[in-house]
Structures are given as structure tokens and as C-alpha cells.
Amino acid sequence: MIQHKTRTTVDVAGLSLRQLRERRRRIVRQIPDLQTVIAGSLQEQRRRCGKEGCRCTRGELHGPYLYLSLRVGGRTRMLYVPAELAGQVREAVKTNAKMESALGEISAINLELLRRGRLG
């Protein structure tokens, strides 16, 4: 069993060379359109505005507001996602997760093929 750096654990040791190569081809065909990828995670936040008499002073917070959490230059940044783009951004983040999972599995297969001296 090989664990890839994306924390994808794939048990490929018991597969034949033919099975490994076919599995890799199947995964490659399933990789989504990478034009829509956004790497990051989504977080919803609710807020208080601080105005006297506002409903948020009674605990009914404003929001939820959606933010994209990104790693930029070693730091975490939060980017506000407008409500009209929320669906697209959610799908783009899901696409990124699918892509990372697929690459992790392909890498595990390639490492197994390399271990057997049959990369390619």
C-alpha cells in the first residue's frame, strides 16, 4: 500500500501490470476540465454589524458570507465570494479535490510500476 503526499492511500500492490495500466487510463479519462479549478477551501461566516438595535445585537447574525481560503506565498488569505458566484466557486473547489485525488492515485500507480521496474 502506497501513501501519496496528498494523503491518498491506494492499495495497488496486488494488481497485475495490465490492471495497473488500465486503472491509470481510467483515472486519466475521469479527470475533470482543469480550466475550472480553484485550489482552496470554502468557509462560511456570520457577522455582527455593531449598529444599535440591529437584529445581530440579539444574536441573529448577518450572513452567511462565503470566503475562499487560499495559501499565497506561505500565508493564508481569505477572499470574499459574492453570492452570485458561490455555486461556481463551490464546483471549482470540488473539481480541485477530484483532480488532487486522481493525481494521487495515478502517482501511487506509477510508483508501484516503478517499484516493479515497468514505469510507462
DRENTORKOL-3810 file (N, C-alpha, C; in nm, 4 decimals):
REM DRENTORKOL-3810
@n.u->0.0856; n.v->-0.1170; n.w->0.0000; ca.u->0.0000; ca.v->0.0000; ca.w->0.0000; c.u->0.0902; c.v->0.1234; c.w->0.0000
@n.u->0.0626; n.v->0.2154; n.w->-0.0900; ca.u->0.1442; ca.v->0.3351; ca.w->-0.1043; c.u->0.0606; c.v->0.4551; c.w->-0.0642
@n.u->0.1200; n.v->0.5407; n.w->0.0198; ca.u->0.0507; ca.v->0.6629; ca.w->0.0572; c.u->0.1168; c.v->0.7787; c.w->-0.0133
@n.u->0.0374; n.v->0.8522; n.w->-0.0885; ca.u->0.0871; ca.v->0.9660; ca.w->-0.1642; c.u->0.0834; c.v->1.0892; c.w->-0.0752
@n.u->0.1597; n.v->1.1925; n.w->-0.1109; ca.u->0.1678; ca.v->1.3133; ca.w->-0.0286; c.u->0.0336; c.v->1.3838; c.w->-0.0134
@n.u->-0.0648; n.v->1.3557; n.w->-0.1018; ca.u->-0.1968; ca.v->1.4161; ca.w->-0.0874; c.u->-0.2824; c.v->1.3369; c.w->0.0111
@n.u->-0.2191; n.v->1.2438; n.w->0.0811; ca.u->-0.2841; ca.v->1.1593; ca.w->0.1810; c.u->-0.3828; c.v->1.0611; c.w->0.1190
@n.u->-0.3646; n.v->1.0352; n.w->-0.0090; ca.u->-0.4458; ca.v->0.9350; ca.w->-0.0759; c.u->-0.3785; c.v->0.8003; c.w->-0.0549
@n.u->-0.4476; n.v->0.7073; n.w->0.0064; ca.u->-0.3926; ca.v->0.5747; ca.w->0.0268; c.u->-0.4555; c.v->0.4824; c.w->-0.0752
@n.u->-0.3728; n.v->0.4207; n.w->-0.1561; ca.u->-0.4203; ca.v->0.3346; ca.w->-0.2641; c.u->-0.3486; c.v->0.2012; c.w->-0.2522
@n.u->-0.4242; n.v->0.0921; n.w->-0.2475; ca.u->-0.3647; ca.v->-0.0408; ca.w->-0.2420; c.u->-0.3543; c.v->-0.0938; c.w->-0.3838
@n.u->-0.2352; n.v->-0.0878; n.w->-0.4401; ca.u->-0.2144; ca.v->-0.1292; ca.w->-0.5786; c.u->-0.1172; c.v->-0.2461; c.w->-0.5899
@n.u->-0.0603; n.v->-0.2885; n.w->-0.4796; ca.u->0.0431; ca.v->-0.3927; ca.w->-0.4842; c.u->-0.0103; c.v->-0.5244; c.w->-0.5379
@n.u->-0.1368; n.v->-0.5550; n.w->-0.5162; ca.u->-0.1922; ca.v->-0.6829; ca.w->-0.5590; c.u->-0.2403; c.v->-0.6857; c.w->-0.7034
@n.u->-0.2286; n.v->-0.5738; n.w->-0.7736; ca.u->-0.2778; ca.v->-0.5666; ca.w->-0.9111; c.u->-0.1696; c.v->-0.6081; c.w->-1.0099
@n.u->-0.2123; n.v->-0.6678; n.w->-1.1203; ca.u->-0.1178; ca.v->-0.7047; ca.w->-1.2266; c.u->-0.0754; c.v->-0.5786; c.w->-1.3017
@n.u->0.0293; n.v->-0.5911; n.w->-1.3828; ca.u->0.0742; ca.v->-0.4773; ca.w->-1.4635; c.u->-0.0387; c.v->-0.4285; c.w->-1.5540
@n.u->-0.1100; n.v->-0.5215; n.w->-1.6162; ca.u->-0.2219; ca.v->-0.4856; ca.w->-1.7032; c.u->-0.3294; c.v->-0.4104; c.w->-1.6256
@n.u->-0.3624; n.v->-0.4578; n.w->-1.5058; ca.u->-0.4645; ca.v->-0.3924; ca.w->-1.4230; c.u->-0.4198; c.v->-0.2519; c.w->-1.3801
@n.u->-0.2926; n.v->-0.2393; n.w->-1.3456; ca.u->-0.2396; ca.v->-0.1085; ca.w->-1.3053; c.u->-0.2512; c.v->-0.0079; c.w->-1.4196
@n.u->-0.2086; n.v->-0.0495; n.w->-1.5377; ca.u->-0.2123; ca.v->0.0414; ca.w->-1.6525; c.u->-0.3557; c.v->0.0762; c.w->-1.6920
@n.u->-0.4467; n.v->-0.0199; n.w->-1.6864; ca.u->-0.5870; ca.v->0.0069; ca.w->-1.7190; c.u->-0.6495; c.v->0.1014; c.w->-1.6151
@n.u->-0.6186; n.v->0.0794; n.w->-1.4894; ca.u->-0.6711; ca.v->0.1670; ca.w->-1.3837; c.u->-0.6219; c.v->0.3093; c.w->-1.4043
@n.u->-0.4946; n.v->0.3229; n.w->-1.4387; ca.u->-0.4371; ca.v->0.4554; ca.w->-1.4637; c.u->-0.5069; c.v->0.5225; c.w->-1.5822
@n.u->-0.5296; n.v->0.4490; n.w->-1.6914; ca.u->-0.6003; ca.v->0.5055; ca.w->-1.8082; c.u->-0.7423; c.v->0.5492; c.w->-1.7710
@n.u->-0.8111; n.v->0.4676; n.w->-1.6904; ca.u->-0.9477; ca.v->0.5006; ca.w->-1.6488; c.u->-0.9503; c.v->0.6292; c.w->-1.5649
@n.u->-0.8549; n.v->0.6433; n.w->-1.4750; ca.u->-0.8473; ca.v->0.7629; ca.w->-1.3905; c.u->-0.8201; c.v->0.8863; c.w->-1.4758
@n.u->-0.7275; n.v->0.8746; n.w->-1.5700; ca.u->-0.6930; ca.v->0.9874; ca.w->-1.6572; c.u->-0.8161; c.v->1.0337; c.w->-1.7349
@n.u->-0.8972; n.v->0.9389; n.w->-1.7832; ca.u->-1.0189; ca.v->0.9757; ca.w->-1.8566; c.u->-1.1209; c.v->1.0468; c.w->-1.7678
@n.u->-1.1151; n.v->1.0248; n.w->-1.6379; ca.u->-1.2116; ca.v->1.0842; ca.w->-1.5458; c.u->-1.1681; c.v->1.2199; c.w->-1.4906
@n.u->-1.0478; n.v->1.2633; n.w->-1.5216; ca.u->-1.0004; ca.v->1.3920; ca.w->-1.4702; c.u->-1.0884; c.v->1.5020; c.w->-1.5286
@n.u->-1.1424; n.v->1.5877; n.w->-1.4424; ca.u->-1.2330; ca.v->1.6924; ca.w->-1.4892; c.u->-1.1603; c.v->1.8020; c.w->-1.5667
@n.u->-1.2381; n.v->1.8887; n.w->-1.6289; ca.u->-1.1838; ca.v->2.0024; ca.w->-1.7029; c.u->-1.1075; c.v->2.0923; c.w->-1.6058
@n.u->-0.9788; n.v->2.1041; n.w->-1.6276; ca.u->-0.8936; ca.v->2.1772; ca.w->-1.5334; c.u->-0.9028; c.v->2.3289; c.w->-1.5476
@n.u->-0.9767; n.v->2.3770; n.w->-1.6468; ca.u->-0.9950; ca.v->2.5218; ca.w->-1.6609; c.u->-1.0787; c.v->2.5789; c.w->-1.5470
@n.u->-1.1494; n.v->2.4935; n.w->-1.4780; ca.u->-1.2407; ca.v->2.5417; ca.w->-1.3735; c.u->-1.1867; c.v->2.5215; c.w->-1.2319
@n.u->-1.0604; n.v->2.4843; n.w->-1.2197; ca.u->-1.0031; ca.v->2.4517; ca.w->-1.0886; c.u->-0.9739; c.v->2.5763; c.w->-1.0063
@n.u->-1.0107; n.v->2.5697; n.w->-0.8782; ca.u->-0.9667; ca.v->2.6692; ca.w->-0.7801; c.u->-0.9166; c.v->2.5911; c.w->-0.6588
@n.u->-0.7898; n.v->2.6093; n.w->-0.6263; ca.u->-0.7318; ca.v->2.5424; ca.w->-0.5096; c.u->-0.7608; c.v->2.6277; c.w->-0.3869
@n.u->-0.8192; n.v->2.5672; n.w->-0.2886; ca.u->-0.8519; ca.v->2.6381; ca.w->-0.1655; c.u->-0.9655; c.v->2.5672; c.w->-0.0957
@n.u->-1.0122; n.v->2.6262; n.w->0.0116; ca.u->-1.1261; ca.v->2.5699; ca.w->0.0827; c.u->-1.2256; c.v->2.6817; c.w->0.1107
@n.u->-1.3505; n.v->2.6419; n.w->0.1260; ca.u->-1.4562; ca.v->2.7405; ca.w->0.1484; c.u->-1.4951; c.v->2.7447; c.w->0.2944
@n.u->-1.5228; n.v->2.8660; n.w->0.3407; ca.u->-1.5672; ca.v->2.8867; ca.w->0.4784; c.u->-1.6829; c.v->2.9852; c.w->0.4789
@n.u->-1.7847; n.v->2.9522; n.w->0.5575; ca.u->-1.8959; ca.v->3.0451; ca.w->0.5748; c.u->-1.8779; c.v->3.1176; c.w->0.7074
@n.u->-1.9086; n.v->3.2454; n.w->0.7067; ca.u->-1.9002; ca.v->3.3245; ca.w->0.8287; c.u->-2.0276; c.v->3.4059; c.w->0.8453
@n.u->-2.0631; n.v->3.4299; n.w->0.9692; ca.u->-2.1740; ca.v->3.5184; ca.w->1.0041; c.u->-2.1140; c.v->3.6318; c.w->1.0862
@n.u->-2.1730; n.v->3.7496; n.w->1.0774; ca.u->-2.1118; ca.v->3.8676; ca.w->1.1408; c.u->-2.2119; c.v->3.9558; c.w->1.2128
@n.u->-2.1564; n.v->4.0365; n.w->1.3019; ca.u->-2.2309; ca.v->4.1438; ca.w->1.3682; c.u->-2.1905; c.v->4.2749; c.w->1.3033
@n.u->-2.2880; n.v->4.3621; n.w->1.2817; ca.u->-2.2545; ca.v->4.4911; ca.w->1.2207; c.u->-2.2231; c.v->4.5973; c.w->1.3267
@n.u->-2.2734; n.v->4.5803; n.w->1.4454; ca.u->-2.2448; ca.v->4.6740; ca.w->1.5526; c.u->-2.3424; c.v->4.7896; c.w->1.5651
@n.u->-2.4414; n.v->4.7972; n.w->1.4781; ca.u->-2.5398; ca.v->4.9055; ca.w->1.4862; c.u->-2.6368; c.v->4.8789; c.w->1.6007
@n.u->-2.6672; n.v->4.9831; n.w->1.6766; ca.u->-2.7628; ca.v->4.9701; ca.w->1.7864; c.u->-2.9000; c.v->4.9312; c.w->1.7333
@n.u->-2.9644; n.v->4.8390; n.w->1.8006; ca.u->-3.0992; ca.v->4.7992; ca.w->1.7629; c.u->-3.1059; c.v->4.7002; c.w->1.6486
@n.u->-2.9952; n.v->4.6672; n.w->1.5894; ca.u->-2.9950; ca.v->4.5712; ca.w->1.4783; c.u->-3.0215; c.v->4.4306; c.w->1.5336
@n.u->-3.0781; n.v->4.3465; n.w->1.4505; ca.u->-3.1086; ca.v->4.2101; ca.w->1.4921; c.u->-2.9841; c.v->4.1325; c.w->1.5358
@n.u->-2.8674; n.v->4.1714; n.w->1.4844; ca.u->-2.7455; ca.v->4.0988; ca.w->1.5206; c.u->-2.7071; c.v->4.1212; c.w->1.6665
@n.u->-2.7539; n.v->4.2300; n.w->1.7274; ca.u->-2.7259; ca.v->4.2514; ca.w->1.8696; c.u->-2.8044; c.v->4.1531; c.w->1.9562
@n.u->-2.9103; n.v->4.0950; n.w->1.8987; ca.u->-2.9908; ca.v->3.9942; ca.w->1.9698; c.u->-2.9464; c.v->3.8530; c.w->1.9338
@n.u->-2.8376; n.v->3.8388; n.w->1.8606; ca.u->-2.7854; ca.v->3.7076; ca.w->1.8266; c.u->-2.8195; c.v->3.6595; c.w->1.6870
@n.u->-2.9009; n.v->3.7338; n.w->1.6117; ca.u->-2.9346; ca.v->3.6957; ca.w->1.4742; c.u->-2.8296; c.v->3.7567; c.w->1.3807
@n.u->-2.7205; n.v->3.6860; n.w->1.3608; ca.u->-2.6075; ca.v->3.7395; ca.w->1.2866; c.u->-2.6384; c.v->3.7544; c.w->1.1380
@n.u->-2.5673; n.v->3.8457; n.w->1.0726; ca.u->-2.5787; ca.v->3.8666; ca.w->0.9289; c.u->-2.5030; c.v->3.7565; c.w->0.8558
@n.u->-2.5510; n.v->3.7241; n.w->0.7370; ca.u->-2.4827; ca.v->3.6235; ca.w->0.6571; c.u->-2.5722; c.v->3.5035; c.w->0.6351
@n.u->-2.5178; n.v->3.3933; n.w->0.5947; ca.u->-2.3753; ca.v->3.3635; ca.w->0.5912; c.u->-2.3062; c.v->3.4270; c.w->0.4712
@n.u->-2.1799; n.v->3.4606; n.w->0.4912; ca.u->-2.0944; ca.v->3.5124; ca.w->0.3856; c.u->-1.9936; c.v->3.4033; c.w->0.3536
@n.u->-1.9658; n.v->3.3852; n.w->0.2262; ca.u->-1.8759; ca.v->3.2794; ca.w->0.1828; c.u->-1.7386; c.v->3.3379; c.w->0.1504
@n.u->-1.6348; n.v->3.2701; n.w->0.2009; ca.u->-1.4962; ca.v->3.3103; ca.w->0.1763; c.u->-1.4169; c.v->3.1914; c.w->0.1256
@n.u->-1.3243; n.v->3.2195; n.w->0.0358; ca.u->-1.2318; ca.v->3.1196; ca.w->-0.0144; c.u->-1.1007; c.v->3.1379; c.w->0.0602
@n.u->-1.0554; n.v->3.0337; n.w->0.1260; ca.u->-0.9298; ca.v->3.0355; ca.w->0.1997; c.u->-0.8199; c.v->2.9842; c.w->0.1079
@n.u->-0.7154; n.v->3.0657; n.w->0.0878; ca.u->-0.6071; ca.v->3.0344; ca.w->-0.0054; c.u->-0.4720; c.v->3.0443; c.w->0.0638
@n.u->-0.3775; n.v->2.9609; n.w->0.0196; ca.u->-0.2386; ca.v->2.9745; ca.w->0.0639; c.u->-0.1652; c.v->3.0517; c.w->-0.0442
@n.u->-0.1164; n.v->3.1712; n.w->-0.0094; ca.u->-0.0455; ca.v->3.2569; ca.w->-0.1045; c.u->0.0862; c.v->3.2982; c.w->-0.0404
@n.u->0.1959; n.v->3.2575; n.w->-0.1015; ca.u->0.3275; ca.v->3.2954; ca.w->-0.0509; c.u->0.3504; c.v->3.2533; c.w->0.0929
@n.u->0.3000; n.v->3.1352; n.w->0.1315; ca.u->0.3199; ca.v->3.0856; ca.w->0.2672; c.u->0.2214; c.v->3.1405; c.w->0.3684
@n.u->0.1303; n.v->3.2259; n.w->0.3253; ca.u->0.0314; ca.v->3.2844; ca.w->0.4170; c.u->-0.1087; c.v->3.2462; c.w->0.3712
@n.u->-0.1994; n.v->3.2407; n.w->0.4661; ca.u->-0.3388; ca.v->3.2129; ca.w->0.4335; c.u->-0.4119; c.v->3.3441; c.w->0.4091
@n.u->-0.4820; n.v->3.3504; n.w->0.2978; ca.u->-0.5609; ca.v->3.4688; ca.w->0.2615; c.u->-0.7068; c.v->3.4280; c.w->0.2488
@n.u->-0.7957; n.v->3.5181; n.w->0.2826; ca.u->-0.9387; ca.v->3.4955; ca.w->0.2687; c.u->-0.9909; c.v->3.5883; c.w->0.1604
@n.u->-1.0621; n.v->3.5316; n.w->0.0641; ca.u->-1.1171; ca.v->3.6075; ca.w->-0.0470; c.u->-1.2686; c.v->3.5949; c.w->-0.0420
@n.u->-1.3378; n.v->3.7067; n.w->-0.0365; ca.u->-1.4835; ca.v->3.7074; ca.w->-0.0318; c.u->-1.5386; c.v->3.6544; c.w->-0.1636
@n.u->-1.6399; n.v->3.5692; n.w->-0.1559; ca.u->-1.7052; ca.v->3.5133; ca.w->-0.2743; c.u->-1.8459; c.v->3.5723; c.w->-0.2813
@n.u->-1.8746; n.v->3.6540; n.w->-0.3821; ca.u->-2.0094; ca.v->3.7094; ca.w->-0.3963; c.u->-2.1129; c.v->3.5976; c.w->-0.4113
@n.u->-2.2316; n.v->3.6196; n.w->-0.3577; ca.u->-2.3375; ca.v->3.5183; ca.w->-0.3588; c.u->-2.3662; c.v->3.4663; c.w->-0.4990
@n.u->-2.3616; n.v->3.5544; n.w->-0.5993; ca.u->-2.3937; ca.v->3.5111; ca.w->-0.7362; c.u->-2.2867; c.v->3.4186; c.w->-0.7964
@n.u->-2.1689; n.v->3.4126; n.w->-0.7355; ca.u->-2.0612; ca.v->3.3255; ca.w->-0.7834; c.u->-2.0395; c.v->3.2037; c.w->-0.6933
@n.u->-2.1136; n.v->3.1947; n.w->-0.5854; ca.u->-2.0924; ca.v->3.0890; ca.w->-0.4864; c.u->-2.1012; c.v->2.9500; c.w->-0.5472
@n.u->-2.2023; n.v->2.9248; n.w->-0.6300; ca.u->-2.2180; ca.v->2.7924; ca.w->-0.6909; c.u->-2.1004; c.v->2.7557; c.w->-0.7787
@n.u->-2.0560; n.v->2.8503; n.w->-0.8605; ca.u->-1.9416; ca.v->2.8251; ca.w->-0.9490; c.u->-1.8148; c.v->2.7987; c.w->-0.8691
@n.u->-1.7942; n.v->2.8765; n.w->-0.7632; ca.u->-1.6733; ca.v->2.8596; ca.w->-0.6816; c.u->-1.6776; c.v->2.7261; c.w->-0.6082
@n.u->-1.7950; n.v->2.6884; n.w->-0.5568; ca.u->-1.8074; ca.v->2.5577; ca.w->-0.4907; c.u->-1.7692; c.v->2.4452; c.w->-0.5876
@n.u->-1.8181; n.v->2.4518; n.w->-0.7103; ca.u->-1.7866; ca.v->2.3499; ca.w->-0.8102; c.u->-1.6382; c.v->2.3503; c.w->-0.8445
@n.u->-1.5772; n.v->2.4684; n.w->-0.8536; ca.u->-1.4349; ca.v->2.4786; ca.w->-0.8859; c.u->-1.3487; c.v->2.4174; c.w->-0.7755
@n.u->-1.3886; n.v->2.4360; n.w->-0.6498; ca.u->-1.3150; ca.v->2.3772; ca.w->-0.5371; c.u->-1.3336; c.v->2.2250; c.w->-0.5375
@n.u->-1.4550; n.v->2.1772; n.w->-0.5686; ca.u->-1.4793; ca.v->2.0327; ca.w->-0.5795; c.u->-1.3961; c.v->1.9731; c.w->-0.6931
@n.u->-1.3878; n.v->2.0440; n.w->-0.8053; ca.u->-1.3072; ca.v->1.9979; ca.w->-0.9183; c.u->-1.1618; c.v->1.9826; c.w->-0.8757
@n.u->-1.1122; n.v->2.0775; n.w->-0.7983; ca.u->-0.9746; ca.v->2.0702; ca.w->-0.7497; c.u->-0.9549; c.v->1.9466; c.w->-0.6623
@n.u->-1.0496; n.v->1.9173; n.w->-0.5747; ca.u->-1.0379; ca.v->1.7996; ca.w->-0.4881; c.u->-1.0373; c.v->1.6716; c.w->-0.5704
@n.u->-1.1224; n.v->1.6651; n.w->-0.6723; ca.u->-1.1254; ca.v->1.5468; ca.w->-0.7602; c.u->-0.9932; c.v->1.5312; c.w->-0.8339
@n.u->-0.9392; n.v->1.6437; n.w->-0.8815; ca.u->-0.8135; ca.v->1.6410; ca.w->-0.9538; c.u->-0.6991; c.v->1.5946; c.w->-0.8624
@n.u->-0.6934; n.v->1.6458; n.w->-0.7412; ca.u->-0.5877; ca.v->1.6050; ca.w->-0.6483; c.u->-0.5979; c.v->1.4571; c.w->-0.6141
@n.u->-0.7203; n.v->1.4092; n.w->-0.5963; ca.u->-0.7403; ca.v->1.2674; ca.w->-0.5678; c.u->-0.6940; c.v->1.1813; c.w->-0.6859
@n.u->-0.7314; n.v->1.2214; n.w->-0.8071; ca.u->-0.6913; ca.v->1.1478; ca.w->-0.9262; c.u->-0.5393; c.v->1.1467; c.w->-0.9411
@n.u->-0.4754; n.v->1.2608; n.w->-0.9217; ca.u->-0.3287; ca.v->1.2673; ca.w->-0.9335; c.u->-0.2606; c.v->1.1833; c.w->-0.8264
@n.u->-0.3170; n.v->1.1804; n.w->-0.7067; ca.u->-0.2619; ca.v->1.0968; ca.w->-0.6007; c.u->-0.2668; c.v->0.9493; c.w->-0.6363
@n.u->-0.3798; n.v->0.9070; n.w->-0.6939; ca.u->-0.3929; ca.v->0.7665; ca.w->-0.7316; c.u->-0.3023; c.v->0.7323; c.w->-0.8502
@n.u->-0.2940; n.v->0.8209; n.w->-0.9473; ca.u->-0.2044; ca.v->0.7986; ca.w->-1.0614; c.u->-0.0597; c.v->0.7891; c.w->-1.0134
@n.u->-0.0221; n.v->0.8768; n.w->-0.9211; ca.u->0.1140; ca.v->0.8735; ca.w->-0.8680; c.u->0.1415; c.v->0.7425; c.w->-0.7949
@n.u->0.0441; n.v->0.6950; n.w->-0.7174; ca.u->0.0620; ca.v->0.5680; ca.w->-0.6455; c.u->0.0794; c.v->0.4526; c.w->-0.7446
@n.u->0.0011; n.v->0.4538; n.w->-0.8518; ca.u->0.0145; ca.v->0.3505; ca.w->-0.9543; c.u->0.1518; c.v->0.3589; c.w->-1.0202
@n.u->0.1932; n.v->0.4806; n.w->-1.0554; ca.u->0.3249; ca.v->0.4972; ca.w->-1.1187; c.u->0.4379; c.v->0.4551; c.w->-1.0258
@n.u->0.4244; n.v->0.4826; n.w->-0.8964; ca.u->0.5269; ca.v->0.4385; ca.w->-0.8010; c.u->0.5323; c.v->0.2864; c.w->-0.7935
@n.u->0.4166; n.v->0.2215; n.w->-0.7985; ca.u->0.4140; ca.v->0.0744; ca.w->-0.7983; c.u->0.4770; c.v->0.0201; c.w->-0.9264
@n.u->0.4459; n.v->0.0811; n.w->-1.0400; ca.u->0.5074; ca.v->0.0391; ca.w->-1.1657; c.u->0.6590; c.v->0.0596; c.w->-1.1612
@n.u->0.7021; n.v->0.1708; n.w->-1.1040; ca.u->0.8458; ca.v->0.1976; ca.w->-1.0892; c.u->0.9105; c.v->0.0926; c.w->-1.0000
@n.u->0.8432; n.v->0.0591; n.w->-0.8902; ca.u->0.8961; ca.v->-0.0423; ca.w->-0.7993; c.u->0.9146; c.v->-0.1759; c.w->-0.8720
@n.u->0.8281; n.v->-0.2039; n.w->-0.9677; ca.u->0.8383; ca.v->-0.3281; ca.w->-1.0451; c.u->0.9291; c.v->-0.3129; c.w->-1.1667
@n.u->0.9856; n.v->-0.1941; n.w->-1.1858; ca.u->1.0749; ca.v->-0.1712; ca.w->-1.2981; c.u->1.0033; c.v->-0.1620; c.w->-1.4318
@n.u->0.8773; n.v->-0.1212; n.w->-1.4301; ca.u->0.7956; ca.v->-0.1186; ca.w->-1.5510; c.u->0.7251; c.v->0.0142; c.w->-1.5700
@n.u->0.7836; n.v->0.1229; n.w->-1.5323; ca.u->0.7184; ca.v->0.2530; ca.w->-1.5463; c.u->0.6902; c.v->0.2802; c.w->-1.6927
@n.u->0.5717; n.v->0.3249; n.w->-1.7196; ca.u->0.5360; ca.v->0.3586; ca.w->-1.8574; c.u->0.4153; c.v->0.2856; c.w->-1.9063
END
